[in-house]
Amino acid sequence: MPIQRFHVAMTCEGCVRAVNNVLKKKLGEDAKFTINLDEKTVEVDSDLPESQLLEMLVKTGKEVKPLGSK
């Protein structure tokens, strides 16, 4: 599966929880993702298109920018 990377304007652990909650709710409890507060990045291991993942992350209320896949 491709890993999609996003910049998310997170400033605290509350922001991290918001991202975590949205991704688990939308992708399921077995979702594979990494949240890095220091770098303000989220990496999601999913077959879903970038646009769909972006839409999910925007629901956190944070500014989100796609960084491409790796």
PQR file with spaces between the fields and no chain letter, atoms N, CA, C, O and H, PARSE charges and radii, in Angstrom:
ATOM       1  N    MET     1       0.840   -1.186    0.000 -0.4000 1.5000
ATOM       2  CA   MET     1       0.000    0.000    0.000 -0.0000 2.0000
ATOM       3  C    MET     1       0.883    1.247    0.000  0.5500 1.7000
ATOM       4  O    MET     1       1.923    1.279    0.658 -0.5500 1.4000
ATOM       5  N    PRO     2       0.472    2.248   -0.725 -0.5600 1.5000
ATOM       6  CA   PRO     2       1.251    3.490   -0.706  0.2800 2.0000
ATOM       7  C    PRO     2       1.039    4.232    0.616  0.5500 1.7000
ATOM       8  O    PRO     2      -0.020    4.134    1.237 -0.5500 1.4000
ATOM       9  N    ILE     3       2.058    4.967    1.026 -0.4000 1.5000
ATOM      10  CA   ILE     3       1.955    5.794    2.227 -0.0000 2.0000
ATOM      11  C    ILE     3       1.784    7.225    1.764  0.5500 1.7000
ATOM      12  O    ILE     3       2.657    7.790    1.105 -0.5500 1.4000
ATOM      13  H    ILE     3       2.918    5.047    0.522  0.4000 1.0000
ATOM      14  N    GLN     4       0.642    7.806    2.118 -0.4000 1.5000
ATOM      15  CA   GLN     4       0.337    9.187    1.765 -0.0000 2.0000
ATOM      16  C    GLN     4       0.773   10.085    2.917  0.5500 1.7000
ATOM      17  O    GLN     4       0.490    9.793    4.079 -0.5500 1.4000
ATOM      18  H    GLN     4      -0.068    7.347    2.653  0.4000 1.0000
ATOM      19  N    ARG     5       1.470   11.190    2.591 -0.4000 1.5000
ATOM      20  CA   ARG     5       1.970   12.119    3.608 -0.0000 2.0000
ATOM      21  C    ARG     5       1.206   13.439    3.543  0.5500 1.7000
ATOM      22  O    ARG     5       0.872   13.931    2.465 -0.5500 1.4000
ATOM      23  H    ARG     5       1.700   11.428    1.647  0.4000 1.0000
ATOM      24  N    PHE     6       0.938   13.999    4.721 -0.4000 1.5000
ATOM      25  CA   PHE     6       0.215   15.261    4.820 -0.0000 2.0000
ATOM      26  C    PHE     6       0.854   16.149    5.883  0.5500 1.7000
ATOM      27  O    PHE     6       1.345   15.659    6.900 -0.5500 1.4000
ATOM      28  H    PHE     6       1.209   13.600    5.597  0.4000 1.0000
ATOM      29  N    HIS     7       0.844   17.453    5.640 -0.4000 1.5000
ATOM      30  CA   HIS     7       1.205   18.428    6.671 -0.0000 2.0000
ATOM      31  C    HIS     7      -0.111   18.834    7.326  0.5500 1.7000
ATOM      32  O    HIS     7      -1.052   19.239    6.644 -0.5500 1.4000
ATOM      33  H    HIS     7       0.445   17.851    4.813  0.4000 1.0000
ATOM      34  N    VAL     8      -0.171   18.724    8.652 -0.4000 1.5000
ATOM      35  CA   VAL     8      -1.378   19.094    9.392 -0.0000 2.0000
ATOM      36  C    VAL     8      -0.953   20.103   10.460  0.5500 1.7000
ATOM      37  O    VAL     8      -0.024   19.843   11.224 -0.5500 1.4000
ATOM      38  H    VAL     8       0.594   18.395    9.206  0.4000 1.0000
ATOM      39  N    ALA     9      -1.621   21.239   10.513 -0.4000 1.5000
ATOM      40  CA   ALA     9      -1.258   22.313   11.442 -0.0000 2.0000
ATOM      41  C    ALA     9      -1.637   21.932   12.876  0.5500 1.7000
ATOM      42  O    ALA     9      -2.604   22.448   13.437 -0.5500 1.4000
ATOM      43  H    ALA     9      -2.376   21.450    9.892  0.4000 1.0000
ATOM      44  N    MET    10      -0.856   21.019   13.452 -0.4000 1.5000
ATOM      45  CA   MET    10      -1.088   20.552   14.820 -0.0000 2.0000
ATOM      46  C    MET    10      -0.169   21.317   15.765  0.5500 1.7000
ATOM      47  O    MET    10       1.000   21.552   15.459 -0.5500 1.4000
ATOM      48  H    MET    10      -0.071   20.599   12.997  0.4000 1.0000
ATOM      49  N    THR    11      -0.715   21.704   16.924 -0.4000 1.5000
ATOM      50  CA   THR    11       0.084   22.462   17.881 -0.0000 2.0000
ATOM      51  C    THR    11       0.185   21.793   19.247  0.5500 1.7000
ATOM      52  O    THR    11       0.984   22.216   20.082 -0.5500 1.4000
ATOM      53  H    THR    11      -1.665   21.512   17.173  0.4000 1.0000
ATOM      54  N    CYS    12      -0.623   20.743   19.488 -0.4000 1.5000
ATOM      55  CA   CYS    12      -0.631   20.134   20.818 -0.0000 2.0000
ATOM      56  C    CYS    12      -1.130   18.686   20.747  0.5500 1.7000
ATOM      57  O    CYS    12      -1.516   18.199   19.685 -0.5500 1.4000
ATOM      58  H    CYS    12      -1.272   20.399   18.810  0.4000 1.0000
ATOM      59  N    GLU    13      -1.113   18.024   21.881 -0.4000 1.5000
ATOM      60  CA   GLU    13      -1.592   16.640   21.943 -0.0000 2.0000
ATOM      61  C    GLU    13      -3.086   16.546   21.631  0.5500 1.7000
ATOM      62  O    GLU    13      -3.554   15.519   21.139 -0.5500 1.4000
ATOM      63  H    GLU    13      -0.799   18.419   22.744  0.4000 1.0000
ATOM      64  N    GLY    14      -3.833   17.610   21.913 -0.4000 1.5000
ATOM      65  CA   GLY    14      -5.259   17.625   21.569 -0.0000 2.0000
ATOM      66  C    GLY    14      -5.451   17.530   20.059  0.5500 1.7000
ATOM      67  O    GLY    14      -6.369   16.862   19.583 -0.5500 1.4000
ATOM      68  H    GLY    14      -3.453   18.444   22.313  0.4000 1.0000
ATOM      69  N    CYS    15      -4.589   18.193   19.320 -0.4000 1.5000
ATOM      70  CA   CYS    15      -4.638   18.123   17.855 -0.0000 2.0000
ATOM      71  C    CYS    15      -4.327   16.699   17.391  0.5500 1.7000
ATOM      72  O    CYS    15      -4.975   16.178   16.484 -0.5500 1.4000
ATOM      73  H    CYS    15      -3.843   18.735   19.707  0.4000 1.0000
ATOM      74  N    VAL    16      -3.334   16.083   18.018 -0.4000 1.5000
ATOM      75  CA   VAL    16      -2.959   14.712   17.677 -0.0000 2.0000
ATOM      76  C    VAL    16      -4.142   13.779   17.933  0.5500 1.7000
ATOM      77  O    VAL    16      -4.435   12.910   17.112 -0.5500 1.4000
ATOM      78  H    VAL    16      -2.808   16.506   18.755  0.4000 1.0000
ATOM      79  N    ARG    17      -4.819   13.953   19.061 -0.4000 1.5000
ATOM      80  CA   ARG    17      -5.993   13.117   19.375 -0.0000 2.0000
ATOM      81  C    ARG    17      -7.090   13.308   18.344  0.5500 1.7000
ATOM      82  O    ARG    17      -7.740   12.344   17.941 -0.5500 1.4000
ATOM      83  H    ARG    17      -4.581   14.658   19.729  0.4000 1.0000
ATOM      84  N    ALA    18      -7.302   14.555   17.911 -0.4000 1.5000
ATOM      85  CA   ALA    18      -8.337   14.828   16.903 -0.0000 2.0000
ATOM      86  C    ALA    18      -8.035   14.089   15.606  0.5500 1.7000
ATOM      87  O    ALA    18      -8.925   13.479   15.014 -0.5500 1.4000
ATOM      88  H    ALA    18      -6.774   15.338   18.239  0.4000 1.0000
ATOM      89  N    VAL    19      -6.781   14.142   15.163 -0.4000 1.5000
ATOM      90  CA   VAL    19      -6.379   13.440   13.934 -0.0000 2.0000
ATOM      91  C    VAL    19      -6.525   11.935   14.130  0.5500 1.7000
ATOM      92  O    VAL    19      -7.065   11.244   13.266 -0.5500 1.4000
ATOM      93  H    VAL    19      -6.058   14.637   15.644  0.4000 1.0000
ATOM      94  N    ASN    20      -6.051   11.432   15.253 -0.4000 1.5000
ATOM      95  CA   ASN    20      -6.149   10.010   15.570 -0.0000 2.0000
ATOM      96  C    ASN    20      -7.609    9.548   15.549  0.5500 1.7000
ATOM      97  O    ASN    20      -7.928    8.517   14.958 -0.5500 1.4000
ATOM      98  H    ASN    20      -5.612   11.994   15.955  0.4000 1.0000
ATOM      99  N    ASN    21      -8.479   10.303   16.187 -0.4000 1.5000
ATOM     100  CA   ASN    21      -9.894    9.926   16.268 -0.0000 2.0000
ATOM     101  C    ASN    21     -10.564    9.903   14.897  0.5500 1.7000
ATOM     102  O    ASN    21     -11.317    8.979   14.588 -0.5500 1.4000
ATOM     103  H    ASN    21      -8.220   11.141   16.667  0.4000 1.0000
ATOM     104  N    VAL    22     -10.293   10.913   14.079 -0.4000 1.5000
ATOM     105  CA   VAL    22     -10.896   10.968   12.740 -0.0000 2.0000
ATOM     106  C    VAL    22     -10.425    9.794   11.891  0.5500 1.7000
ATOM     107  O    VAL    22     -11.235    9.139   11.235 -0.5500 1.4000
ATOM     108  H    VAL    22      -9.681   11.663   14.330  0.4000 1.0000
ATOM     109  N    LEU    23      -9.131    9.526   11.899 -0.4000 1.5000
ATOM     110  CA   LEU    23      -8.616    8.439   11.061 -0.0000 2.0000
ATOM     111  C    LEU    23      -9.130    7.076   11.526  0.5500 1.7000
ATOM     112  O    LEU    23      -9.493    6.239   10.699 -0.5500 1.4000
ATOM     113  H    LEU    23      -8.474   10.058   12.433  0.4000 1.0000
ATOM     114  N    LYS    24      -9.166    6.846   12.828 -0.4000 1.5000
ATOM     115  CA   LYS    24      -9.681    5.559   13.320 -0.0000 2.0000
ATOM     116  C    LYS    24     -11.162    5.405   13.031  0.5500 1.7000
ATOM     117  O    LYS    24     -11.625    4.312   12.706 -0.5500 1.4000
ATOM     118  H    LYS    24      -8.871    7.525   13.500  0.4000 1.0000
ATOM     119  N    LYS    25     -11.908    6.498   13.147 -0.4000 1.5000
ATOM     120  CA   LYS    25     -13.346    6.443   12.871 -0.0000 2.0000
ATOM     121  C    LYS    25     -13.612    6.134   11.394  0.5500 1.7000
ATOM     122  O    LYS    25     -14.485    5.329   11.069 -0.5500 1.4000
ATOM     123  H    LYS    25     -11.531    7.386   13.411  0.4000 1.0000
ATOM     124  N    LYS    26     -12.860    6.773   10.513 -0.4000 1.5000
ATOM     125  CA   LYS    26     -13.089    6.617    9.071 -0.0000 2.0000
ATOM     126  C    LYS    26     -12.423    5.376    8.479  0.5500 1.7000
ATOM     127  O    LYS    26     -12.971    4.754    7.568 -0.5500 1.4000
ATOM     128  H    LYS    26     -12.151    7.427   10.777  0.4000 1.0000
ATOM     129  N    LEU    27     -11.238    5.009    8.993 -0.4000 1.5000
ATOM     130  CA   LEU    27     -10.494    3.887    8.421 -0.0000 2.0000
ATOM     131  C    LEU    27     -10.640    2.598    9.215  0.5500 1.7000
ATOM     132  O    LEU    27     -10.316    1.522    8.712 -0.5500 1.4000
ATOM     133  H    LEU    27     -10.793    5.514    9.733  0.4000 1.0000
ATOM     134  N    GLY    28     -11.124    2.694   10.448 -0.4000 1.5000
ATOM     135  CA   GLY    28     -11.281    1.508   11.278 -0.0000 2.0000
ATOM     136  C    GLY    28     -10.152    1.394   12.297  0.5500 1.7000
ATOM     137  O    GLY    28      -9.113    2.044   12.175 -0.5500 1.4000
ATOM     138  H    GLY    28     -11.387    3.568   10.857  0.4000 1.0000
ATOM     139  N    GLU    29     -10.375    0.567   13.290 -0.4000 1.5000
ATOM     140  CA   GLU    29      -9.411    0.397   14.379 -0.0000 2.0000
ATOM     141  C    GLU    29      -8.075   -0.173   13.907  0.5500 1.7000
ATOM     142  O    GLU    29      -7.052    0.036   14.560 -0.5500 1.4000
ATOM     143  H    GLU    29     -11.219    0.039   13.389  0.4000 1.0000
ATOM     144  N    ASP    30      -8.072   -0.884   12.791 -0.4000 1.5000
ATOM     145  CA   ASP    30      -6.835   -1.483   12.273 -0.0000 2.0000
ATOM     146  C    ASP    30      -6.069   -0.541   11.341  0.5500 1.7000
ATOM     147  O    ASP    30      -5.113   -0.952   10.683 -0.5500 1.4000
ATOM     148  H    ASP    30      -8.902   -1.053   12.261  0.4000 1.0000
ATOM     149  N    ALA    31      -6.493    0.717   11.290 -0.4000 1.5000
ATOM     150  CA   ALA    31      -5.850    1.689   10.406 -0.0000 2.0000
ATOM     151  C    ALA    31      -4.374    1.832   10.748  0.5500 1.7000
ATOM     152  O    ALA    31      -3.982    1.791   11.914 -0.5500 1.4000
ATOM     153  H    ALA    31      -7.269    1.051   11.825  0.4000 1.0000
ATOM     154  N    LYS    32      -3.567    2.001    9.711 -0.4000 1.5000
ATOM     155  CA   LYS    32      -2.122    2.167    9.897 -0.0000 2.0000
ATOM     156  C    LYS    32      -1.749    3.592    9.518  0.5500 1.7000
ATOM     157  O    LYS    32      -1.837    3.989    8.356 -0.5500 1.4000
ATOM     158  H    LYS    32      -3.885    2.035    8.764  0.4000 1.0000
ATOM     159  N    PHE    33      -1.330    4.351   10.524 -0.4000 1.5000
ATOM     160  CA   PHE    33      -0.910    5.719   10.281 -0.0000 2.0000
ATOM     161  C    PHE    33       0.060    6.152   11.374  0.5500 1.7000
ATOM     162  O    PHE    33       0.099    5.579   12.463 -0.5500 1.4000
ATOM     163  H    PHE    33      -1.259    4.029   11.468  0.4000 1.0000
ATOM     164  N    THR    34       0.842    7.182   11.051 -0.4000 1.5000
ATOM     165  CA   THR    34       1.817    7.739   11.982 -0.0000 2.0000
ATOM     166  C    THR    34       1.592    9.238   12.064  0.5500 1.7000
ATOM     167  O    THR    34       1.472    9.920   11.047 -0.5500 1.4000
ATOM     168  H    THR    34       0.810    7.648   10.167  0.4000 1.0000
ATOM     169  N    ILE    35       1.538    9.742   13.293 -0.4000 1.5000
ATOM     170  CA   ILE    35       1.360   11.171   13.521 -0.0000 2.0000
ATOM     171  C    ILE    35       2.626   11.698   14.198  0.5500 1.7000
ATOM     172  O    ILE    35       3.055   11.172   15.224 -0.5500 1.4000
ATOM     173  H    ILE    35       1.636    9.188   14.120  0.4000 1.0000
ATOM     174  N    ASN    36       3.219   12.743   13.613 -0.4000 1.5000
ATOM     175  CA   ASN    36       4.425   13.337   14.173 -0.0000 2.0000
ATOM     176  C    ASN    36       4.129   14.799   14.498  0.5500 1.7000
ATOM     177  O    ASN    36       4.099   15.650   13.609 -0.5500 1.4000
ATOM     178  H    ASN    36       2.871   13.170   12.779  0.4000 1.0000
ATOM     179  N    LEU    37       3.912   15.078   15.780 -0.4000 1.5000
ATOM     180  CA   LEU    37       3.573   16.433   16.206 -0.0000 2.0000
ATOM     181  C    LEU    37       4.714   17.413   15.946  0.5500 1.7000
ATOM     182  O    LEU    37       4.471   18.537   15.507 -0.5500 1.4000
ATOM     183  H    LEU    37       3.937   14.386   16.502  0.4000 1.0000
ATOM     184  N    ASP    38       5.958   17.003   16.209 -0.4000 1.5000
ATOM     185  CA   ASP    38       7.110   17.890   16.026 -0.0000 2.0000
ATOM     186  C    ASP    38       7.244   18.353   14.572  0.5500 1.7000
ATOM     187  O    ASP    38       7.516   19.524   14.309 -0.5500 1.4000
ATOM     188  H    ASP    38       6.155   16.090   16.566  0.4000 1.0000
ATOM     189  N    GLU    39       7.051   17.431   13.642 -0.4000 1.5000
ATOM     190  CA   GLU    39       7.165   17.770   12.217 -0.0000 2.0000
ATOM     191  C    GLU    39       5.831   18.195   11.608  0.5500 1.7000
ATOM     192  O    GLU    39       5.775   18.649   10.465 -0.5500 1.4000
ATOM     193  H    GLU    39       6.829   16.479   13.856  0.4000 1.0000
ATOM     194  N    LYS    40       4.749   18.040   12.395 -0.4000 1.5000
ATOM     195  CA   LYS    40       3.391   18.371   11.948 -0.0000 2.0000
ATOM     196  C    LYS    40       3.008   17.573   10.698  0.5500 1.7000
ATOM     197  O    LYS    40       2.422   18.100    9.752 -0.5500 1.4000
ATOM     198  H    LYS    40       4.795   17.672   13.323  0.4000 1.0000
ATOM     199  N    THR    41       3.362   16.274   10.728 -0.4000 1.5000
ATOM     200  CA   THR    41       3.045   15.418    9.588 -0.0000 2.0000
ATOM     201  C    THR    41       2.204   14.227   10.017  0.5500 1.7000
ATOM     202  O    THR    41       2.249   13.774   11.161 -0.5500 1.4000
ATOM     203  H    THR    41       3.837   15.846   11.496  0.4000 1.0000
ATOM     204  N    VAL    42       1.441   13.743    9.055 -0.4000 1.5000
ATOM     205  CA   VAL    42       0.657   12.526    9.223 -0.0000 2.0000
ATOM     206  C    VAL    42       0.949   11.655    8.002  0.5500 1.7000
ATOM     207  O    VAL    42       0.858   12.111    6.862 -0.5500 1.4000
ATOM     208  H    VAL    42       1.405   14.111    8.126  0.4000 1.0000
ATOM     209  N    GLU    43       1.300   10.398    8.261 -0.4000 1.5000
ATOM     210  CA   GLU    43       1.517    9.430    7.184 -0.0000 2.0000
ATOM     211  C    GLU    43       0.464    8.342    7.325  0.5500 1.7000
ATOM     212  O    GLU    43       0.309    7.744    8.389 -0.5500 1.4000
ATOM     213  H    GLU    43       1.374   10.028    9.187  0.4000 1.0000
ATOM     214  N    VAL    44      -0.257    8.093    6.235 -0.4000 1.5000
ATOM     215  CA   VAL    44      -1.335    7.114    6.248 -0.0000 2.0000
ATOM     216  C    VAL    44      -1.027    6.017    5.244  0.5500 1.7000
ATOM     217  O    VAL    44      -0.796    6.284    4.064 -0.5500 1.4000
ATOM     218  H    VAL    44      -0.131    8.579    5.370  0.4000 1.0000
ATOM     219  N    ASP    45      -1.028    4.779    5.725 -0.4000 1.5000
ATOM     220  CA   ASP    45      -0.784    3.607    4.889 -0.0000 2.0000
ATOM     221  C    ASP    45      -2.149    3.090    4.443  0.5500 1.7000
ATOM     222  O    ASP    45      -2.819    2.369    5.183 -0.5500 1.4000
ATOM     223  H    ASP    45      -1.216    4.562    6.683  0.4000 1.0000
ATOM     224  N    SER    46      -2.557    3.461    3.227 -0.4000 1.5000
ATOM     225  CA   SER    46      -3.902    3.132    2.762 -0.0000 2.0000
ATOM     226  C    SER    46      -3.962    3.115    1.234  0.5500 1.7000
ATOM     227  O    SER    46      -3.188    3.789    0.554 -0.5500 1.4000
ATOM     228  H    SER    46      -2.013    4.046    2.625  0.4000 1.0000
ATOM     229  N    ASP    47      -4.893    2.332    0.724 -0.4000 1.5000
ATOM     230  CA   ASP    47      -5.144    2.298   -0.715 -0.0000 2.0000
ATOM     231  C    ASP    47      -6.100    3.401   -1.162  0.5500 1.7000
ATOM     232  O    ASP    47      -6.333    3.574   -2.358 -0.5500 1.4000
ATOM     233  H    ASP    47      -5.522    1.785    1.276  0.4000 1.0000
ATOM     234  N    LEU    48      -6.651    4.146   -0.207 -0.4000 1.5000
ATOM     235  CA   LEU    48      -7.581    5.218   -0.560 -0.0000 2.0000
ATOM     236  C    LEU    48      -6.842    6.327   -1.296  0.5500 1.7000
ATOM     237  O    LEU    48      -5.659    6.556   -1.046 -0.5500 1.4000
ATOM     238  H    LEU    48      -6.461    4.005    0.765  0.4000 1.0000
ATOM     239  N    PRO    49      -7.530    7.016   -2.202 -0.5600 1.5000
ATOM     240  CA   PRO    49      -6.885    8.118   -2.923  0.2800 2.0000
ATOM     241  C    PRO    49      -6.542    9.271   -1.979  0.5500 1.7000
ATOM     242  O    PRO    49      -7.195    9.475   -0.955 -0.5500 1.4000
ATOM     243  N    GLU    50      -5.515   10.009   -2.346 -0.4000 1.5000
ATOM     244  CA   GLU    50      -5.077   11.160   -1.551 -0.0000 2.0000
ATOM     245  C    GLU    50      -6.226   12.113   -1.261  0.5500 1.7000
ATOM     246  O    GLU    50      -6.344   12.624   -0.147 -0.5500 1.4000
ATOM     247  H    GLU    50      -4.985    9.844   -3.177  0.4000 1.0000
ATOM     248  N    SER    51      -7.070   12.355   -2.251 -0.4000 1.5000
ATOM     249  CA   SER    51      -8.174   13.306   -2.082 -0.0000 2.0000
ATOM     250  C    SER    51      -9.137   12.866   -0.980  0.5500 1.7000
ATOM     251  O    SER    51      -9.655   13.703   -0.241 -0.5500 1.4000
ATOM     252  H    SER    51      -6.974   11.940   -3.156  0.4000 1.0000
ATOM     253  N    GLN    52      -9.376   11.579   -0.866 -0.4000 1.5000
ATOM     254  CA   GLN    52     -10.285   11.060    0.156 -0.0000 2.0000
ATOM     255  C    GLN    52      -9.654   11.179    1.549  0.5500 1.7000
ATOM     256  O    GLN    52     -10.336   11.528    2.512 -0.5500 1.4000
ATOM     257  H    GLN    52      -8.955   10.899   -1.466  0.4000 1.0000
ATOM     258  N    LEU    53      -8.363   10.893    1.651 -0.4000 1.5000
ATOM     259  CA   LEU    53      -7.663   11.038    2.929 -0.0000 2.0000
ATOM     260  C    LEU    53      -7.597   12.503    3.333  0.5500 1.7000
ATOM     261  O    LEU    53      -7.761   12.833    4.507 -0.5500 1.4000
ATOM     262  H    LEU    53      -7.808   10.610    0.869  0.4000 1.0000
ATOM     263  N    LEU    54      -7.359   13.377    2.375 -0.4000 1.5000
ATOM     264  CA   LEU    54      -7.321   14.811    2.637 -0.0000 2.0000
ATOM     265  C    LEU    54      -8.661   15.277    3.196  0.5500 1.7000
ATOM     266  O    LEU    54      -8.710   16.040    4.161 -0.5500 1.4000
ATOM     267  H    LEU    54      -7.225   13.110    1.420  0.4000 1.0000
ATOM     268  N    GLU    55      -9.732   14.818    2.589 -0.4000 1.5000
ATOM     269  CA   GLU    55     -11.076   15.167    3.051 -0.0000 2.0000
ATOM     270  C    GLU    55     -11.289   14.734    4.501  0.5500 1.7000
ATOM     271  O    GLU    55     -11.889   15.470    5.285 -0.5500 1.4000
ATOM     272  H    GLU    55      -9.692   14.199    1.805  0.4000 1.0000
ATOM     273  N    MET    56     -10.803   13.551    4.862 -0.4000 1.5000
ATOM     274  CA   MET    56     -10.921   13.056    6.238 -0.0000 2.0000
ATOM     275  C    MET    56     -10.166   13.962    7.207  0.5500 1.7000
ATOM     276  O    MET    56     -10.690   14.347    8.252 -0.5500 1.4000
ATOM     277  H    MET    56     -10.315   12.953    4.225  0.4000 1.0000
ATOM     278  N    LEU    57      -8.925   14.298    6.844 -0.4000 1.5000
ATOM     279  CA   LEU    57      -8.093   15.099    7.741 -0.0000 2.0000
ATOM     280  C    LEU    57      -8.620   16.517    7.908  0.5500 1.7000
ATOM     281  O    LEU    57      -8.456   17.109    8.975 -0.5500 1.4000
ATOM     282  H    LEU    57      -8.499   13.985    5.995  0.4000 1.0000
ATOM     283  N    VAL    58      -9.243   17.067    6.890 -0.4000 1.5000
ATOM     284  CA   VAL    58      -9.813   18.413    6.976 -0.0000 2.0000
ATOM     285  C    VAL    58     -10.912   18.452    8.039  0.5500 1.7000
ATOM     286  O    VAL    58     -11.169   19.503    8.625 -0.5500 1.4000
ATOM     287  H    VAL    58      -9.376   16.586    6.024  0.4000 1.0000
ATOM     288  N    LYS    59     -11.555   17.320    8.287 -0.4000 1.5000
ATOM     289  CA   LYS    59     -12.621   17.253    9.295 -0.0000 2.0000
ATOM     290  C    LYS    59     -12.103   17.521   10.707  0.5500 1.7000
ATOM     291  O    LYS    59     -12.901   17.731   11.621 -0.5500 1.4000
ATOM     292  H    LYS    59     -11.346   16.466    7.811  0.4000 1.0000
ATOM     293  N    THR    60     -10.790   17.518   10.900 -0.4000 1.5000
ATOM     294  CA   THR    60     -10.222   17.831   12.209 -0.0000 2.0000
ATOM     295  C    THR    60     -10.300   19.335   12.491  0.5500 1.7000
ATOM     296  O    THR    60     -10.128   19.762   13.632 -0.5500 1.4000
ATOM     297  H    THR    60     -10.142   17.347   10.158  0.4000 1.0000
ATOM     298  N    GLY    61     -10.558   20.130   11.459 -0.4000 1.5000
ATOM     299  CA   GLY    61     -10.595   21.577   11.617 -0.0000 2.0000
ATOM     300  C    GLY    61      -9.223   22.221   11.491  0.5500 1.7000
ATOM     301  O    GLY    61      -9.080   23.431   11.667 -0.5500 1.4000
ATOM     302  H    GLY    61     -10.698   19.783   10.531  0.4000 1.0000
ATOM     303  N    LYS    62      -8.224   21.418   11.190 -0.4000 1.5000
ATOM     304  CA   LYS    62      -6.855   21.921   11.036 -0.0000 2.0000
ATOM     305  C    LYS    62      -6.553   22.170    9.563  0.5500 1.7000
ATOM     306  O    LYS    62      -7.173   21.575    8.681 -0.5500 1.4000
ATOM     307  H    LYS    62      -8.340   20.436   11.047  0.4000 1.0000
ATOM     308  N    GLU    63      -5.590   23.059    9.307 -0.4000 1.5000
ATOM     309  CA   GLU    63      -5.132   23.273    7.933 -0.0000 2.0000
ATOM     310  C    GLU    63      -4.333   22.045    7.506  0.5500 1.7000
ATOM     311  O    GLU    63      -3.443   21.596    8.228 -0.5500 1.4000
ATOM     312  H    GLU    63      -5.086   23.542   10.023  0.4000 1.0000
ATOM     313  N    VAL    64      -4.652   21.505    6.335 -0.4000 1.5000
ATOM     314  CA   VAL    64      -4.017   20.285    5.847 -0.0000 2.0000
ATOM     315  C    VAL    64      -3.516   20.510    4.420  0.5500 1.7000
ATOM     316  O    VAL    64      -4.212   21.075    3.576 -0.5500 1.4000
ATOM     317  H    VAL    64      -5.375   21.870    5.748  0.4000 1.0000
ATOM     318  N    LYS    65      -2.269   20.043    4.177 -0.4000 1.5000
ATOM     319  CA   LYS    65      -1.696   20.118    2.829 -0.0000 2.0000
ATOM     320  C    LYS    65      -1.102   18.746    2.487  0.5500 1.7000
ATOM     321  O    LYS    65      -0.360   18.174    3.285 -0.5500 1.4000
ATOM     322  H    LYS    65      -1.704   19.584    4.862  0.4000 1.0000
ATOM     323  N    PRO    66      -1.425   18.226    1.311 -0.5600 1.5000
ATOM     324  CA   PRO    66      -0.813   16.954    0.897  0.2800 2.0000
ATOM     325  C    PRO    66       0.674   17.144    0.605  0.5500 1.7000
ATOM     326  O    PRO    66       1.075   18.169    0.054 -0.5500 1.4000
ATOM     327  N    LEU    67       1.487   16.160    0.972 -0.4000 1.5000
ATOM     328  CA   LEU    67       2.923   16.178    0.716 -0.0000 2.0000
ATOM     329  C    LEU    67       3.335   15.083   -0.259  0.5500 1.7000
ATOM     330  O    LEU    67       4.524   14.901   -0.521 -0.5500 1.4000
ATOM     331  H    LEU    67       1.161   15.328    1.419  0.4000 1.0000
ATOM     332  N    GLY    68       2.367   14.357   -0.796 -0.4000 1.5000
ATOM     333  CA   GLY    68       2.673   13.288   -1.743 -0.0000 2.0000
ATOM     334  C    GLY    68       2.814   11.941   -1.065  0.5500 1.7000
ATOM     335  O    GLY    68       2.553   11.804    0.131 -0.5500 1.4000
ATOM     336  H    GLY    68       1.401   14.504   -0.584  0.4000 1.0000
ATOM     337  N    SER    69       3.226   10.957   -1.829 -0.4000 1.5000
ATOM     338  CA   SER    69       3.350    9.611   -1.297 -0.0000 2.0000
ATOM     339  C    SER    69       4.807    9.183   -1.275  0.5500 1.7000
ATOM     340  O    SER    69       5.662    9.777   -1.933 -0.5500 1.4000
ATOM     341  H    SER    69       3.438   11.069   -2.800  0.4000 1.0000
ATOM     342  N    LYS    70       5.067    8.135   -0.501 -0.4000 1.5000
ATOM     343  CA   LYS    70       6.435    7.602   -0.456 -0.0000 2.0000
ATOM     344  C    LYS    70       6.391    6.105   -0.482  0.5500 1.7000
ATOM     345  O    LYS    70       7.437    5.457   -0.451 -0.5500 1.4000
ATOM     346  H    LYS    70       4.372    7.653    0.033  0.4000 1.0000
